[in-house]
Amino acid sequence: MASGKRHFDLKAVTWDEEPRRVQLAKDLFAAITDTVVLNPCIAVLDFGCGTGLLTLQLATQGGHVTGVDSSQGMLDVLEDKVRHYQNDNVITR
């Protein structure tokens, strides 16, 4: 299992460069917002959040968003994005 985590840690920096991953996150966000009414009063958990491709979209509509992932490398990339965009309603675990 540790080698699997390491694989994702190593891939994290370039993860968002794959267009199909970006599109998948957009499609998932569309499916979620077609089904669930997101608003600033709700809390959202994005389990397996990776680099936050979906997490950050959810944060634009929802209240507090927690991104959870087993790969610290993926979480590091997400945390950099959160700092860059000064998004104070996203935390990582």
N, C-alpha and C positions, 0 to 999 in steps of 0.2 A: 504494500500500500504506500509506503514512503516513496518509492520510485514513481508512482503515479502522481503524487503531490509534486514531486520535483519536476516532473514533466510539465505540469501546468505552471509552476513557478518560472521555469525557463521560457515558456511560450507567452507569458503574460505581457511582456513589453510590446510584442507585435500582434497580439491577439485581435485587436480592433482593425487591423489592416485587411482582414479577410472580409470581402463584401457580403458574403452569404451570412456571416455572423451578425453583421450590422442589420441586414435585412430581416433576419429571424427575430432580432430584438424588436424591430419596428412592427413586425407582424404580430408578435406576442402582445405588445403594448396595445395594438388596435383590437385584438381579440379580448383583452382584459377590459378595455374601456367600452367595448360594445356590450359587455356583460355586467360590469360592476361600475357603480357611480363612485368615482374617486372625488374626495373633497378634503379640505385642510383639517377636518376633524378626525380623520381616520389614521390608523397606524398600519403600515405595510411591511411585510417581511418578504424579502427576496432571497430565497434559499438557493444556494448555488449561483450567486450573483456574478461570479467572475469579475470582469473589469468594470462592471456596472452599466453595460449597454442598455439593459432594461431598467435597472435601479434608478438611474438619473432621469429617465423618462417618467417613471412613476413619481419621482420627487417633484416634477413640475405640476402634477395634478393632485397628489395626495398630501397628507400631512407629514408625519414622521416616517421615514423609510429606513429600515435596518437591512443592510446587505450582509449575508452570511456566506462564507465560502471556506473550504478546507485548505485552499492554496493561499499562503501569505503573499506570494508574488502577485496574484490576481487582486487581492485586497490592497496591496501597495499601490497598484495602478489606479484603482478606484479612489483611494484616499488622495492621490495626487490630483485627480479630476475634481474631487470635492473641494480641495483647497483652491484649485485654479478658478473654479466657478463660484467660489465662496458660498457653497450650498450648505447651509447650517441645519437642514432637516434630514441629512443623511449621516448615519453612523455605520461602522463596520464591526463585524465580529468574526 
